[in-house]
Amino acid sequence: MPKAGIQNLMNRFLLNFSRQRAREWSPVMIGVLCLVLIHGNAVGLFAHQDPEGNPVPVISIPKIEPDYGELLRGEVIEREFQVTNEGTATLKIWRATASCSCTIISEYPRSLEPGESGIVKFEVDSKKIKPGDTRKGITLENNDAERSKIRFVFSAKITSLLESDPSPIRITGLYRNEKKARIRVIAKSDLGFNILGARSRNGESEIKDFEEVRKGAE
């Protein structure tokens, strides 16, 4: 802030300050108050500038961590958040990186002028997240010297449709021989489901037949 502006601010304060109050306050107290006023205005004016007064970008994202609630495992959701340049120079976003493979970033702004906002769009595949409470994030690498790697974080609760007993399922025996196993499939929600088939994760084993045992059956 120019010296003339600071002087005008002080003069305005002193003019509005009654003579009665001025007599009650000591010179030291008045001096401290004026110093606080000067410092507060300096911080507000130079928050978006470097020490030499050059324009700089200032990145801003939502401060509140969103909670996407309960997701059924396997559900895919699409979400977005806003990023804003609150600085005085062009903001450049070089890279957007998700914290895990469950989050796919489909769109983000590469450049934002001062005062401009953009949208980061992404989708979350809950199939790749373990059941329970979880927190994931997206990191934006940019040219804001103070926040060159700023992280957007969200939370959710992943609920499984079913679980097996035993878990994980392991079927042992000779490779070429037919194998049998008794496995309980337990519903973890009120949605209900039908078992249409089963296969091994690596695709090397084929499950040819299975028998449904309903609740209460031996």
N, C-alpha and C positions, 0 to 999 in steps of 0.2 A: 504494500500500500504506500503511495507517495507520502512524503513528509507533510505536505500541505493538507492531505486528506486526514492524516492522524491528528494534526493540529486542529482542524475544523471539528473533528469528533470530540476532542477534549474541550474545546470552547463551547460546543453545544451542550455537553454534559454540565460544565460549570455554570453556564447561564441558567440551566433548568434547576440547578442545585440552589435551594433557598439560602439566603444569608444566615438565617437562624441555624440551619443544619450545618453550614460551613463553620460557624463558630463552635459548634459542639464537636465536630470532627477534628482530629489532629491532622497537621500537614502530612504526617507519615501515613495515616489511613487513607487520605485522599490520593497520595502518591501511589500506594499499593493498588487502589481501585482503578486508577488511570492505567497502570501497568497491565492489569488484568484485561481491561478493555482493548488496549493496543495488541496484546498477545492473542486474544480471542479473534480479533479481526484479521490478524496476520495469518493465523492458522487457517481460517476460512478462505482467505484469498489465495494462499500458496499451497493448499492441499493437493491441487492438480498440476503443480509445477515442480520442476526439479530445483535444486539449490541455486542454479544459475538463472532461473526464471524462464526456461525454455518450455514450450508446450509439450505435454506428455499425455499418453492414453491412460485411462483408468477403467479397468474392467469391473463390471458389477453383475452378479447373479443373485437369485433369490436367497435370502438369508435363512428362511425357514425350511427345514428338511421335510419334504412331502412324504406322507405315508400312503402307499397305494393299497393298503388294506390286505384282506385275505385273498390269496390267489390259489386256485386249484392247480396242482402240479400238472404241467402240460399246457396250461393256458398261456397264450401270447397276448400281451397288451402293448398298445402304442401310447407313448407319452411325449411331452415336450416341455421345455422351459426357456425362459427369455434371458438373453444376455444383452447388456447395455454398455455403451461407451460413455462414461461420465467425465471423461477428460477433455483436453483441449487439442489433441492430436489424433491422427488416424490409429485405430486399434486394429491390429492384425492377429488373427487366430491361425496359427500354423498347423495345429494338430488337435484332434479330439480323440481321446482314448478311453475305452471302457475298462472297468476293473476286472471283468470276467467275460468269458465267451457267451454268457447268457444275455448280454446287452449288445445290440447292434445299432450303431449310430447311422442314420440314413441321411441326415442333413445338418449342416451348421454353417454360420456365416464366416467367410474368410476375412472380411474387412468391414469395419464399422467406422463411420465418420463421427466426430464429436456430437453427442446427443442422440445418436442413432441406436436403434435396438434391432436385434435379430432373434431367430428361433432355432434352438437345437432340438431336432426330432430324433427319437430313438424307439426301439421296441425291446421288450423284455420277454425272453422265452423261459418260463418258469420250470420247464422240463429239465433244464440244466442246473437247477438250484436245489439244494438239499431241503427237505421239509423242515419247517420251523421258522423262527424270526430271522430275518436277514437284512443286511445293509449293503448296498452296492453304490458305485459312483462313476462319474464321468469327469475326466481331467481335461481342461482346456489349456493348451500351451500357447502363450501369446506374448506380445511385446510390452506389456505393463511390467516395468522393472520391479514394482513392489509385489505383484501377484502374477508372476510369470507362469505359474502352474496352479491354477485355481480349480477346486474340486466341487462338483455338484453331487450331493449325496441323497439317496432316497432309501426308504425302508419298505418292507412288505413282510407278510407272513405266508409261507408256502404250506399248503395242506395237501396231503396225498389222498387220492381217491380210494386206495386200498393198500394193504401191506400183506406180506407173506410170512408164514411161520413154517419152517425156519427162514431166516433172512440173514445173509443172502442164500439163495437156493443153490445147493451143490449136489449133483448127482454123480456118484462114483461107480466105478466098475470098469471092466475091460472095454476097450475102445469099440470093438466090433459087435459086442453082445448087446442085446436089448436091455434097457435099464428101466426100473420103476422107482417111483418115489411118491410118498404121501405128503402133500403140501396143503396147508390151510391158507385160504385167501380171505382176508378180513376187511370188511368195508370200514373206511375211516370217515365217511360222510353220509349224509342222508340222500344223496343223489341217486344211488343205485347204479348197477352196471351189469353187463353181460360179458362173459368170457368167450371170445370168438376163436381164440387159438393161442398158441404159445411157441416160442422159439428161443434158442440160446443166444446170448448176446453176440458171440463171435460168429454165429451162423454155421458152425461146424456140426451142430447136433440138431436133429429135427424131432419135434415132439409129435408123434403120430396120433396119439389118442389121450384123452383125459376124461375122467369121470367126475361129475359134479356131485358133491356131498352137501346137502342142504343143512341148515342150522338145526340141531337137535338129532340129526341122524348119527348112527354109530359108524 
